[in-house]
Amino acid sequence: MNKNIKKVTQAVLGIAIATPMVLGLGSYAGATSGAVTATKVAVKDKASYRAKTVGYLAKNQQINYSGYNSTFVKVNYKGKTRFILKKYVKYVPSTSPSTPSTPSTPATRPSNPTTPASSNDSIQQQILDLVNIERGKGGLKPLTLSSYLDGTAQAWSQTMSNANNMYHSTLSFNGGYKGENIAHGQTTANEVMTDWMNSPGHRANIMSPNFKQIGVGKVGTYWTQQFAD
């Protein structure tokens, strides 16, 4: 892998985030399309429940937002960066087609805990196979690919690639948000799985007995795994 590319991974756990991370602090240029889901959503001048309310957004109002932390997202309100609660934002997929993922030949690394995947398989299938190998080692039932989650995971990888920034999604999963792993800089399925499995938070999502479905997205070197029960 190009040593000039910084490899980064982040995980949202299915139950809780052990250490909240401030995400997406850079330019607002990488904003994602969305809509407001509540009747009246307060716009805050800071990312805090106690912050001053400077206005309100109406239900179904179209907005652009970018990730901030596990509770708030950034929005542009009257020309200024403001904050609203993430739980009241619905992701709206872009109308532009996502860049298709390209299968790549896995590379074997000394610390790789997985068996190399076939380069003839899609990235989604490669990741699924590697995930289920690890789950099998732990006596867990295999996950199945979800076309819905594949679509949202691919859309999120495209969003991160467009923004040239890595941050967690606010996608509204059918049945509720469950778990998400993201990464940037890895070039093969084996490489990203090795990094995820060597990280306790990411491993917890991959090895959760509560999950039954997975979706996988890859655009360039931006990776997304999304999980549901």
Residue frames as qw, qx, qy, qz and C-alpha x, y, z in Angstrom:
[[0.000, 0.887, 0.463, 0.000, 0.00, 0.00, 0.00],
 [0.315, 0.674, -0.053, 0.667, 1.16, 3.52, -0.68],
 [0.513, -0.304, -0.519, 0.612, 2.82, 4.66, 2.54],
 [0.032, 0.111, -0.018, 0.993, 1.66, 8.21, 1.86],
 [0.527, -0.415, -0.426, -0.607, -1.96, 7.17, 2.40],
 [0.179, -0.268, 0.689, -0.649, -2.90, 7.26, 6.05],
 [0.433, -0.263, -0.835, -0.216, -4.97, 4.26, 7.02],
 [0.269, -0.153, 0.443, -0.842, -7.83, 5.08, 9.35],
 [0.368, -0.330, -0.835, -0.243, -10.71, 3.05, 10.73],
 [0.284, -0.165, 0.390, -0.860, -13.67, 4.01, 12.87],
 [0.261, -0.267, -0.921, -0.111, -16.50, 1.99, 14.36],
 [0.496, -0.289, 0.142, -0.806, -19.98, 2.70, 15.64],
 [0.001, -0.023, 0.978, -0.209, -20.94, -0.10, 18.00],
 [0.306, -0.404, -0.740, -0.441, -24.39, -1.59, 17.94],
 [0.461, -0.663, -0.571, 0.152, -25.15, -0.72, 21.56],
 [0.279, -0.930, -0.045, 0.235, -22.89, 2.13, 22.63],
 [0.553, 0.686, -0.232, 0.411, -19.86, 4.16, 21.65],
 [0.747, -0.377, -0.313, 0.449, -17.16, 3.68, 24.24],
 [0.334, -0.459, 0.004, 0.823, -15.39, 6.96, 23.45],
 [0.415, 0.833, 0.345, -0.123, -17.41, 9.52, 21.46],
 [0.550, -0.075, 0.338, 0.760, -15.37, 10.90, 18.56],
 [0.227, 0.766, 0.079, -0.596, -15.66, 14.36, 17.03],
 [0.586, 0.184, 0.654, 0.441, -15.96, 13.79, 13.30],
 [0.344, 0.671, 0.490, 0.437, -16.13, 15.90, 10.19],
 [0.282, -0.774, -0.181, 0.538, -14.54, 19.06, 11.59],
 [0.388, -0.117, 0.416, 0.814, -13.17, 20.17, 8.23],
 [0.168, 0.091, -0.308, -0.932, -14.76, 22.00, 5.32],
 [0.560, 0.303, 0.526, -0.564, -18.53, 21.93, 4.88],
 [0.394, 0.441, -0.519, -0.617, -18.01, 21.15, 1.19],
 [0.203, 0.089, -0.967, -0.123, -18.55, 17.42, 1.80],
 [0.484, 0.037, 0.458, -0.744, -22.12, 17.83, 3.03],
 [0.039, 0.158, 0.967, 0.194, -24.68, 15.07, 2.47],
 [0.398, -0.259, -0.324, -0.818, -28.27, 15.58, 1.34],
 [0.135, -0.217, -0.899, 0.356, -30.96, 14.93, 3.89],
 [0.349, -0.531, -0.369, -0.678, -34.38, 15.84, 5.25],
 [0.201, -0.265, 0.585, -0.739, -35.79, 16.69, 8.66],
 [0.362, -0.217, -0.893, -0.156, -37.99, 14.00, 10.24],
 [0.170, -0.466, -0.683, 0.537, -39.50, 15.84, 13.23],
 [0.100, 0.853, 0.498, 0.118, -42.22, 18.51, 13.20],
 [0.005, -0.969, 0.109, -0.221, -39.99, 21.22, 14.68],
 [0.867, -0.070, -0.162, 0.467, -36.23, 20.77, 15.09],
 [0.268, -0.939, 0.047, 0.212, -34.21, 23.30, 17.08],
 [0.678, 0.556, -0.159, 0.454, -31.10, 24.75, 15.44],
 [0.637, -0.711, -0.057, 0.292, -28.33, 25.28, 18.00],
 [0.236, 0.924, -0.297, 0.050, -25.36, 27.63, 17.84],
 [0.043, -0.562, 0.818, -0.116, -23.19, 24.92, 19.43],
 [0.649, 0.008, -0.734, -0.201, -23.27, 21.12, 19.53],
 [0.094, -0.003, -0.783, 0.615, -24.91, 20.95, 22.95],
 [0.197, -0.610, -0.760, -0.105, -28.40, 20.42, 24.34],
 [0.287, -0.729, -0.358, 0.508, -27.88, 23.52, 26.47],
 [0.318, -0.033, 0.301, 0.898, -26.69, 25.69, 23.58],
 [0.271, 0.445, 0.160, -0.838, -28.70, 28.68, 22.41],
 [0.488, 0.475, 0.719, 0.140, -31.52, 27.94, 19.95],
 [0.069, -0.388, 0.232, 0.889, -31.17, 30.24, 16.95],
 [0.515, 0.228, -0.338, -0.754, -34.03, 28.92, 14.83],
 [0.683, 0.049, 0.679, -0.265, -36.08, 25.90, 13.80],
 [0.168, 0.205, -0.777, -0.570, -36.36, 23.52, 10.84],
 [0.731, 0.084, 0.164, -0.657, -39.68, 22.07, 9.71],
 [0.721, -0.008, 0.693, -0.021, -40.56, 18.45, 9.01],
 [0.746, 0.449, 0.439, 0.225, -39.47, 17.22, 5.55],
 [0.128, 0.955, -0.181, -0.199, -37.37, 20.35, 5.02],
 [0.882, 0.346, -0.074, 0.313, -34.49, 19.54, 2.68],
 [0.328, -0.895, 0.290, 0.092, -31.04, 20.21, 4.16],
 [0.715, 0.450, -0.462, 0.272, -27.37, 19.53, 3.64],
 [0.652, -0.715, 0.213, -0.136, -25.47, 18.25, 6.65],
 [0.581, 0.477, -0.623, 0.220, -22.09, 16.84, 7.59],
 [0.792, -0.340, -0.481, 0.161, -21.01, 14.59, 10.44],
 [0.092, -0.783, 0.337, -0.515, -19.97, 16.12, 13.73],
 [0.116, -0.326, 0.860, -0.375, -20.30, 13.61, 16.58],
 [0.076, -0.184, -0.980, -0.020, -22.54, 10.79, 17.77],
 [0.069, 0.594, 0.662, -0.452, -25.37, 13.19, 18.67],
 [0.219, 0.811, 0.107, -0.531, -25.20, 16.29, 16.44],
 [0.637, 0.335, 0.427, 0.547, -24.63, 17.08, 12.77],
 [0.147, -0.420, 0.068, 0.893, -23.55, 20.36, 11.21],
 [0.378, 0.690, 0.586, 0.193, -25.90, 22.33, 8.97],
 [0.226, 0.091, 0.127, 0.962, -25.62, 25.62, 7.14],
 [0.076, -0.752, -0.647, 0.102, -28.31, 27.86, 8.65],
 [0.071, 0.986, 0.144, -0.042, -28.61, 31.44, 7.36],
 [0.488, 0.773, -0.302, 0.269, -25.04, 31.35, 6.14],
 [0.199, -0.661, 0.630, -0.357, -23.54, 30.08, 9.39],
 [0.503, 0.084, -0.859, 0.048, -22.49, 26.66, 10.66],
 [0.570, -0.358, 0.305, -0.674, -25.09, 25.46, 13.16],
 [0.084, 0.151, -0.979, 0.112, -26.03, 22.15, 14.76],
 [0.743, -0.153, -0.055, -0.649, -29.11, 19.93, 14.96],
 [0.650, -0.270, 0.679, -0.209, -29.74, 16.56, 16.56],
 [0.089, 0.293, -0.858, -0.413, -28.64, 13.71, 14.30],
 [0.239, 0.235, 0.930, -0.153, -31.67, 11.57, 15.23],
 [0.396, 0.680, 0.392, -0.476, -33.95, 14.04, 13.41],
 [0.232, 0.631, -0.486, -0.559, -32.08, 13.78, 10.10],
 [0.866, 0.228, 0.441, -0.059, -32.96, 11.31, 7.35],
 [0.319, -0.358, 0.622, 0.619, -30.37, 10.45, 4.73],
 [0.661, 0.636, 0.177, -0.356, -31.52, 11.18, 1.17],
 [0.744, -0.026, 0.489, 0.455, -29.57, 9.19, -1.47],
 [0.012, 0.545, -0.341, -0.766, -27.91, 11.17, -4.21],
 [0.762, 0.525, 0.209, -0.316, -29.52, 10.97, -7.64],
 [0.372, 0.710, -0.574, -0.167, -26.10, 10.60, -9.23],
 [0.962, 0.015, -0.270, -0.037, -24.95, 7.00, -9.74],
 [0.609, -0.693, 0.376, 0.084, -22.42, 5.61, -7.33],
 [0.307, 0.645, -0.684, -0.146, -19.02, 4.62, -8.58],
 [0.961, -0.073, -0.208, -0.167, -19.08, 0.83, -8.89],
 [0.568, -0.644, 0.510, 0.037, -16.73, -1.11, -6.71],
 [0.641, 0.558, -0.515, -0.110, -13.89, -2.93, -8.44],
 [0.953, -0.299, 0.009, 0.054, -12.79, -6.35, -7.20],
 [0.158, 0.822, -0.532, 0.128, -9.16, -6.36, -6.18],
 [0.807, 0.109, -0.559, 0.152, -6.66, -9.11, -5.52],
 [0.640, -0.763, 0.014, -0.091, -6.21, -9.59, -1.76],
 [0.389, 0.621, -0.576, 0.362, -2.75, -9.27, -0.28],
 [0.827, -0.375, -0.399, 0.130, -1.55, -11.57, 2.48],
 [0.018, -0.780, 0.358, -0.512, -0.11, -9.77, 5.48],
 [0.348, 0.200, -0.828, 0.393, 1.77, -11.28, 8.44],
 [0.182, 0.041, 0.648, -0.738, -0.91, -10.24, 10.94],
 [0.538, -0.011, -0.390, -0.748, -3.82, -11.20, 8.67],
 [0.424, -0.094, 0.797, -0.419, -6.23, -13.38, 10.68],
 [0.743, 0.394, 0.233, -0.488, -8.26, -14.34, 7.63],
 [0.645, 0.087, 0.669, 0.360, -8.07, -16.65, 4.66],
 [0.004, -0.285, 0.366, 0.886, -7.50, -14.78, 1.35],
 [0.593, 0.512, 0.443, -0.436, -10.68, -14.19, -0.63],
 [0.606, 0.293, 0.591, 0.445, -11.03, -15.02, -4.30],
 [0.064, -0.356, 0.172, 0.917, -10.30, -12.08, -6.61],
 [0.077, -0.242, -0.762, -0.595, -13.12, -13.35, -8.85],
 [0.184, -0.655, -0.713, 0.167, -15.72, -12.44, -6.24],
 [0.014, -0.829, -0.161, -0.535, -17.27, -9.01, -5.77],
 [0.113, 0.409, -0.517, 0.744, -15.95, -6.85, -2.95],
 [0.654, -0.340, 0.142, -0.660, -19.23, -7.46, -1.12],
 [0.964, -0.050, -0.233, -0.120, -18.83, -11.22, -1.40],
 [0.587, 0.352, -0.526, 0.504, -15.15, -11.09, -0.43],
 [0.156, -0.414, 0.458, -0.771, -15.92, -9.16, 2.75],
 [0.825, -0.232, 0.011, -0.516, -18.89, -11.41, 3.55],
 [0.902, 0.109, -0.406, 0.099, -16.73, -14.53, 3.18],
 [0.402, 0.351, -0.542, 0.649, -13.99, -13.08, 5.39],
 [0.428, -0.393, 0.288, -0.761, -16.51, -11.94, 8.01],
 [0.909, -0.159, -0.079, -0.377, -18.12, -15.37, 8.13],
 [0.739, 0.236, -0.542, 0.324, -14.74, -17.11, 8.42],
 [0.089, 0.350, -0.538, 0.762, -14.06, -15.05, 11.55],
 [0.650, -0.264, 0.160, -0.694, -17.56, -15.60, 12.93],
 [0.913, 0.027, -0.380, -0.145, -17.18, -19.32, 12.33],
 [0.487, 0.293, -0.633, 0.526, -14.01, -19.36, 14.41],
 [0.167, -0.215, 0.506, -0.818, -16.05, -17.91, 17.26],
 [0.049, 0.278, 0.950, -0.131, -18.91, -20.37, 16.87],
 [0.286, 0.459, 0.251, -0.802, -21.25, -17.66, 15.53],
 [0.604, 0.539, 0.587, 0.009, -23.86, -17.98, 12.80],
 [0.403, 0.088, 0.393, 0.822, -22.89, -16.52, 9.40],
 [0.217, 0.569, 0.167, -0.776, -24.24, -13.19, 8.20],
 [0.524, 0.492, 0.627, 0.300, -26.08, -12.77, 4.92],
 [0.182, -0.010, 0.229, 0.956, -25.75, -9.94, 2.42],
 [0.212, 0.713, 0.561, -0.363, -28.62, -7.47, 2.35],
 [0.414, 0.487, 0.408, 0.652, -29.21, -5.66, -0.94],
 [0.170, -0.938, -0.236, -0.189, -30.66, -2.74, 1.02],
 [0.565, -0.752, 0.157, 0.301, -27.58, -2.46, 3.24],
 [0.663, 0.068, 0.388, 0.637, -25.27, -2.95, 0.25],
 [0.240, 0.748, 0.356, 0.507, -26.96, 0.06, -1.32],
 [0.309, -0.944, -0.058, -0.099, -26.71, 2.29, 1.76],
 [0.717, -0.491, 0.247, 0.428, -23.13, 1.19, 2.49],
 [0.586, 0.289, 0.384, 0.652, -22.09, 1.90, -1.10],
 [0.047, 0.880, 0.266, 0.391, -23.83, 5.28, -0.97],
 [0.492, -0.861, 0.046, 0.116, -21.99, 6.15, 2.23],
 [0.716, -0.208, 0.321, 0.584, -18.60, 5.18, 0.82],
 [0.391, 0.582, 0.373, 0.607, -19.40, 7.43, -2.16],
 [0.219, -0.945, -0.167, -0.175, -20.32, 10.27, 0.20],
 [0.640, -0.657, 0.183, 0.354, -17.04, 9.95, 2.09],
 [0.650, 0.107, 0.400, 0.638, -15.10, 9.79, -1.17],
 [0.202, 0.791, 0.337, 0.469, -16.85, 12.89, -2.50],
 [0.353, -0.931, -0.014, -0.095, -16.04, 14.74, 0.73],
 [0.585, 0.471, -0.499, 0.433, -12.48, 13.38, 0.86],
 [0.240, -0.441, 0.541, -0.675, -13.24, 12.87, 4.55],
 [0.475, -0.148, -0.867, -0.023, -14.21, 9.93, 6.74],
 [0.292, -0.134, 0.486, -0.813, -17.10, 10.22, 9.18],
 [0.174, 0.216, 0.952, -0.132, -20.05, 8.10, 10.23],
 [0.161, -0.331, -0.612, -0.700, -23.39, 8.11, 8.48],
 [0.350, 0.089, 0.496, -0.790, -26.80, 9.12, 9.75],
 [0.380, -0.025, -0.747, -0.544, -28.54, 6.60, 7.54],
 [0.639, -0.120, 0.373, -0.661, -31.97, 5.49, 8.72],
 [0.092, 0.143, -0.972, -0.160, -31.91, 1.69, 8.63],
 [0.689, -0.253, -0.423, -0.531, -35.10, -0.33, 8.23],
 [0.814, -0.375, -0.439, 0.068, -35.81, -1.55, 11.73],
 [0.448, -0.887, 0.092, 0.061, -33.37, 0.92, 13.29],
 [0.346, 0.766, -0.514, 0.169, -29.68, 1.75, 13.17],
 [0.954, -0.290, -0.068, 0.026, -27.57, -1.15, 14.41],
 [0.650, -0.545, 0.302, 0.435, -23.85, -0.89, 13.66],
 [0.585, 0.806, -0.046, 0.071, -21.29, 0.51, 11.23],
 [0.676, -0.410, 0.281, 0.544, -17.57, 0.11, 10.53],
 [0.497, 0.868, -0.013, 0.003, -15.75, 2.50, 8.21],
 [0.706, -0.373, 0.305, 0.519, -12.17, 2.67, 6.99],
 [0.445, 0.888, -0.068, -0.091, -9.95, 4.56, 4.59],
 [0.031, -0.784, 0.604, 0.139, -6.65, 3.78, 2.90],
 [0.589, -0.151, 0.792, 0.055, -6.84, 0.00, 2.54],
 [0.336, 0.423, -0.525, -0.658, -6.74, -1.38, -0.99],
 [0.443, 0.020, -0.859, -0.256, -7.97, -4.99, -0.59],
 [0.739, -0.455, -0.263, -0.422, -10.66, -6.88, 1.28],
 [0.826, -0.165, -0.420, 0.338, -8.03, -8.81, 3.24],
 [0.359, 0.243, -0.284, 0.855, -6.22, -5.65, 4.25],
 [0.346, -0.446, 0.030, -0.825, -9.29, -3.82, 5.55],
 [0.839, -0.370, -0.323, -0.234, -10.56, -6.91, 7.35],
 [0.704, 0.002, -0.449, 0.550, -7.20, -7.35, 9.05],
 [0.086, 0.294, -0.246, 0.920, -7.35, -3.78, 10.33],
 [0.597, -0.415, -0.138, -0.672, -10.96, -4.13, 11.46],
 [0.880, -0.261, -0.397, -0.011, -10.30, -7.43, 13.24],
 [0.596, 0.051, -0.412, 0.688, -7.26, -5.94, 15.01],
 [0.129, -0.314, 0.161, -0.927, -9.45, -3.14, 16.42],
 [0.043, 0.194, 0.880, -0.431, -11.66, -4.08, 19.41],
 [0.390, 0.404, 0.276, -0.780, -14.55, -1.81, 18.39],
 [0.528, 0.370, -0.489, -0.588, -14.71, -3.02, 14.81],
 [0.238, 0.108, -0.965, 0.016, -14.22, -6.62, 15.85],
 [0.245, 0.212, 0.721, -0.612, -17.17, -6.28, 18.26],
 [0.580, 0.411, -0.015, -0.704, -19.46, -5.38, 15.35],
 [0.492, 0.357, -0.723, -0.328, -18.15, -8.17, 13.12],
 [0.294, 0.039, -0.936, 0.189, -18.45, -10.75, 15.91],
 [0.422, -0.074, 0.370, -0.824, -21.75, -9.59, 17.39],
 [0.111, 0.185, 0.976, 0.019, -24.18, -12.49, 17.90],
 [0.287, 0.578, 0.488, -0.588, -27.05, -10.01, 17.51],
 [0.305, 0.565, -0.331, -0.691, -26.40, -9.22, 13.86],
 [0.738, 0.229, 0.635, -0.014, -27.80, -11.29, 10.99],
 [0.605, 0.712, 0.284, 0.215, -27.27, -9.08, 7.93],
 [0.433, -0.522, 0.205, 0.706, -24.45, -7.03, 6.47],
 [0.546, 0.816, 0.176, 0.076, -23.97, -4.55, 3.66],
 [0.639, -0.335, 0.240, 0.650, -20.62, -3.55, 2.16],
 [0.406, 0.906, 0.121, 0.012, -19.57, -0.49, 0.21],
 [0.624, -0.351, 0.264, 0.647, -16.25, 0.51, -1.36],
 [0.438, 0.882, 0.120, 0.125, -15.40, 3.60, -3.40],
 [0.294, 0.772, -0.458, 0.329, -11.71, 4.11, -4.02],
 [0.457, 0.107, -0.763, 0.443, -10.15, 3.37, -0.64],
 [0.393, -0.220, 0.354, -0.819, -13.23, 4.35, 1.40],
 [0.356, -0.111, -0.924, -0.078, -14.89, 1.29, 2.97],
 [0.501, -0.248, 0.261, -0.786, -18.19, 0.86, 4.81],
 [0.285, -0.175, -0.942, 0.000, -19.74, -2.10, 6.63],
 [0.457, -0.238, 0.163, -0.841, -23.30, -1.74, 7.93],
 [0.168, -0.045, -0.973, 0.153, -25.01, -4.31, 10.15],
 [0.580, -0.222, 0.000, -0.784, -28.62, -5.13, 11.06],
 [0.355, -0.111, 0.878, -0.301, -30.40, -7.85, 12.97]]
